[in-house]
Amino acid sequence: MKKSKFKLNRVAAAVMLAMAAPWPINMAYAGAGWGNSVDGAGAPIKVPTYYANSPSGTRPDVSPLAVAAGTVNTGVLLRKFVDGLPGLTAAAANARGQYLPVAVADKTAYPGSDYYEIGIVEYSEKMHSDLPKATTLRGYVQLETPANAATSKHIPLTYPNGTPILNAANQPVFAVDNPHYLGPVISANRGVPVRIKYSNLLPIGQYDPITKSRGGDLFLPVDKTVTGAGSGPVAANNYTQNRAEIHLHGGDSPWISDGTPHQWITPAGEVTPYPKGASFQNVPDMPDPGPGSGTLYYPNNQSARLMFYHDHTFGLTRVNVYAGEAAGYMISDPVEQGLVTKGILPVDQIPLIIQDKTFVPMDIAQQDAYWDTAAWGQPGDLWFPHVYEPNQSQTALGGLNPPGRWDYGPWFWPAFPAPLALPTGKYGSASTTPEAFMDTPIVNGTAYPTVTVQPKAYRLRVLNAANDRFVNLGLYVAADKNTITTPAPVLCNGVMPTLSANCTEVKTIPAATTLPLCSTVMPAPAKDPATDLPVGAGATCWPDLWPTDARAGGVPDPLTAGPKMVQIGSEGGFLPKPQVIPPTLIGFKPLKAGISTHGLYMGPAERADVVVDFSQFAGKTLILYNDSPAPVPGNDPRYDYYTGDPDQSGIGGAFSTLPGYGPNTRTIMQIVVAKAAPAAPFDASPAGPLATELLKAYTASQPSPIAAETAYNGTAAPVVLADTYAGIEIGSSVTPTFNFTTGDTLTYKPYDPVTKTVLPTLKTVAAGTAVTDFPVQNKAIMEQFDSNYGRLNATLGAGLPFASSLTRTALALGYIDPATETIADGETQIWKITHNGVDTHPVHFHLVNVQVINRVGWDGVVKPPEPNELGWKETVKMNPLEDVIVAVRAKAPATPFGIADSFRAQDPTQAQGVTAGFTQVDPFTGALKTVSNTTANFGWEYVWHCHILGHEENDFMRPIVFKYTAMLPAAPATLAGVTAAAPASGVTLTWTDPTPAATATTPGNAQNEIGFTIQRATGAGAFATIGTTLANSTSYTDTTAVAGTTYSYNVVAFNAAGNSPASNTTTVTPVVLPVAPAPTPAPTPARHRHQHQHQHQHQHRCRRLR
């Protein structure tokens, strides 16, 4: 709350100071890199600022040392909508050659599974035609193997200096396709596991200030004061910047493959005491691929949905993802395929992965004097904030720093002490910032793309993959760039002949009206079936939800509203009902305390499966428009870039944006609808086939909801006549319980839609048996300052029980503090998450999907879940001064092998026994408690965290301990041994695995083994362990057996529960076989370009025999 109000006040104050400034300066061009302020005596001064913006052409230079009428070249302006939208596969490449590669599965290496080999590499790709160079990136690429060699493009992979990347056998590594941003997309099917071997192929070493070689250091600023990015437990040794991993976001992954923060790896050959994270483990039935590589297993027992995989490295997540370490992952299933086959859903799909970036300008030395172009990026590369610029100043009159962006704890009230000085922001002393809001929208890896569609319905698979920025999306008919957007532009509506290259703007009008609201017009206007807005909206009446708050930049003219969006799914799969979303702008609660109305409104990591019907817009050009504030909901106007916006360089912002060019975060992309015969309109009516079939699809593909609500009537959930919601007092002054019955019906405190209140009685279900009570678990979100540097941050925490005005309500906890979220296999919990702060946070849950039951404001107002939050979610918006009540159910991922628990230090970056950084309070009672760094059992280790990556990285994350109960394995059977068939002694053992991988009942079997222990006794001696094998193995060769010696063998399976009984014992006496004559050597063949592939194939065959 303090942050939001102060932010708004400080911006207004800065503008007033600038306008009242007595010195002669043209405020239209104050000069990026320098802001206007006043000293303690009130005299005007220039103060440096370090928040750069993408190239915006030639601008006047009014820096303190500027010559009269001097100019600066920021770089070529980026034209909007000149590059095509990259699509799936090379067939949908744009003119720049950008596209999203789709990985090719190997279905033979592990029968019944799709197998891929993925590399993590550094490469470059031009993201816009007007950038001066290809942008340096890091990302994923599919590696060539014998299985895909026939279709591979055989792309040699190299390091940035051009030297070839070699594998462990010192052979060149080849890729199936060129590295492309956001690729390769993995297309999976429900119930078909995906197995991955991934290799960190990034450069090794560190930046050399003499040669200017970066080595393995990242090309973006890395803050070594962030836990996990700087020093580790070994003295004088920092973690390297070439660490990487893969997290499947939204997957039902076993914890060893989840990609949690401590599961990173460094490249093979990196000299470091920290080659891998403390939680790293390989898949138990896949061979250890050696240093610099790891293995992953994804069961894919989920309904059709869009997911994505991305980096999650401790201390580097926000910069690794920003650098490009992310890609799509799509699951399909027969239910989804049936909807397409029956014509319920469109055949044509377009992925839209939306992000925001800022590119280093030519005048970076002025815009950001601390940016190091040798260690970081050159003009055309990615820029990232690295200076923490406080809102406050101890030297300026009034205490304000106009270019500042974030509050500073020691200069705030109440004061938060900071024992350590803020990092300077220079190379070697970069600082994290709470957020990184950028100025250029990127879709599928291209800045301001354009795409042409036919006048028919398409299915858009939308992912907000931005680091920190929310989006609120709607479609509007474009206006041309050659006329001012207000009041009378030429609309690109197919009537006037306008080149699509000129259709770059949205017609805006003042956010005010004299028209009556459409809801007050009699007779009530019908809805336009194309837009879902009232007919005549903007002409004879004003849409009820259209803003009238006189906001800066105005609002799109309602008369230009484009096609509605019909959302059919979220990140949890299909919704029970289609949700029609007309073009709707952001509406604010009073004092911008929250969002009241919105269109397709998505936080970072949220996904939306939407159908858009272009059939009524043939020949028209549309703009995908975004008007979400940044941050949400408080809004700093310097992060709102739009055509004709005011020059804000005097307060640390950007120059005014020109028509047709960037930076512009409102006009995301252009959609040109072909002028052709339109298809029949898509029927999204409540009684239409989509609604009928989607409900069936939800029922067939989704788990039954935990809490029965009217929205789920018609599914497998029990039918209810009214919705029931929790009130504000739940979990505070009293701790009532929620009641479950057979069939998962949940009832409590019914919500009265007439009085909009929660009734004071707690009702239980009358029908059913085996009623079980579940107490509410109180969780918290708290916004404050970090205890070392005074930087603004937010954390998760524990809501203390029986909170009231007389007791402490919550306790902030860091990632390293002992776990407070523990859940068992199949268990259901109710969490009430209380948010004491000012930002909306998209909170992501690993492993579990949750059901949003309701929200309740601190004023007691109960709010049902948003219509497109029905069903299942794994990323949920948590709004300021509001509680969210969610039902959480955990289910163990089904794997054909056993899994060990995670044992690690609570803080792997510190030595055992230290207390520094731990919260010395018992989170369950609020009493003081000594906590030190000890080894803890995290069970199956997962996390939950904010997916604003700047928040996540600065301690907005907590562990989830999943308790799985393994059972002792059954004894291996039919053990037999034979003398090795070789001209040397040895014994080959074979046995029967009691839970073989190919058996349908094995995945998820609690008796699955992690591996087998091989025991041997010599003569009548005792048995001793001589080796172990992988899970699902059925053979082992003892190469140490001596000819003529009698041995007895047995085999024991083991898992987290312990050891199985021993197998039967087999006794073998190895013999020396006759040595065959040496064959005559064949002529050496000419070296084949695929020689390395044959070697890989031989290695692959050997390891599968194990």
Secondary structure as UniProt FT lines:
FT   HELIX           2..19
FT   HELIX           27..29
FT   TURN            32..33
FT   STRAND          34..38
FT   TURN            40..41
FT   STRAND          44..48
FT   STRAND          58..60
FT   TURN            64..65
FT   TURN            68..69
FT   STRAND          71..73
FT   STRAND          83..84
FT   HELIX           90..92
FT   TURN            95..96
FT   TURN            111..112
FT   STRAND          114..125
FT   TURN            129..130
FT   STRAND          135..143
FT   TURN            146..151
FT   STRAND          155..156
FT   TURN            160..161
FT   TURN            168..169
FT   STRAND          174..175
FT   TURN            181..182
FT   STRAND          185..189
FT   TURN            190..191
FT   STRAND          194..200
FT   TURN            209..212
FT   TURN            215..216
FT   TURN            224..225
FT   TURN            227..229
FT   TURN            235..236
FT   STRAND          247..249
FT   HELIX           255..257
FT   TURN            261..262
FT   TURN            268..269
FT   TURN            278..279
FT   TURN            284..285
FT   TURN            291..292
FT   STRAND          293..298
FT   STRAND          305..310
FT   TURN            314..316
FT   HELIX           317..323
FT   STRAND          326..332
FT   HELIX           334..341
FT   TURN            342..343
FT   STRAND          349..359
FT   TURN            362..363
FT   HELIX           364..367
FT   TURN            369..370
FT   TURN            373..375
FT   TURN            379..380
FT   STRAND          382..383
FT   HELIX           397..399
FT   TURN            402..403
FT   HELIX           409..411
FT   TURN            427..428
FT   STRAND          440..443
FT   TURN            444..445
FT   STRAND          446..447
FT   STRAND          449..453
FT   STRAND          457..464
FT   STRAND          471..479
FT   TURN            481..482
FT   HELIX           500..502
FT   STRAND          505..506
FT   STRAND          508..509
FT   HELIX           518..520
FT   TURN            529..531
FT   TURN            535..536
FT   TURN            538..540
FT   STRAND          541..542
FT   TURN            544..545
FT   TURN            552..553
FT   STRAND          555..556
FT   HELIX           558..560
FT   STRAND          565..570
FT   TURN            571..572
FT   STRAND          573..581
FT   STRAND          587..588
FT   HELIX           590..592
FT   STRAND          595..597
FT   STRAND          600..602
FT   TURN            604..605
FT   STRAND          607..613
FT   HELIX           615..617
FT   TURN            618..619
FT   STRAND          621..626
FT   TURN            632..634
FT   HELIX           637..639
FT   HELIX           649..651
FT   TURN            659..660
FT   STRAND          667..673
FT   TURN            686..687
FT   HELIX           689..701
FT   HELIX           710..712
FT   TURN            713..714
FT   TURN            728..729
FT   TURN            731..733
FT   STRAND          737..740
FT   TURN            742..743
FT   STRAND          746..747
FT   STRAND          750..752
FT   TURN            753..756
FT   STRAND          757..758
FT   STRAND          772..785
FT   TURN            787..789
FT   STRAND          791..799
FT   TURN            801..802
FT   TURN            805..806
FT   STRAND          810..812
FT   TURN            815..816
FT   STRAND          821..824
FT   TURN            825..826
FT   STRAND          828..836
FT   STRAND          841..845
FT   STRAND          849..857
FT   TURN            858..859
FT   STRAND          862..863
FT   HELIX           867..869
FT   STRAND          875..878
FT   TURN            880..881
FT   STRAND          882..889
FT   STRAND          903..905
FT   TURN            908..909
FT   TURN            912..913
FT   TURN            916..917
FT   TURN            923..925
FT   STRAND          935..937
FT   STRAND          940..946
FT   HELIX           949..952
FT   TURN            953..955
FT   STRAND          957..963
FT   STRAND          973..979
FT   STRAND          987..992
FT   TURN            997..998
FT   TURN            1000..1001
FT   TURN            1003..1004
FT   TURN            1006..1007
FT   STRAND          1011..1018
FT   TURN            1019..1020
FT   STRAND          1024..1030
FT   TURN            1031..1032
FT   STRAND          1035..1038
FT   TURN            1039..1040
FT   TURN            1043..1044
FT   STRAND          1047..1055
FT   TURN            1056..1057
FT   STRAND          1058..1059
FT   STRAND          1066..1068
FT   TURN            1089..1090
FT   HELIX           1091..1105
//
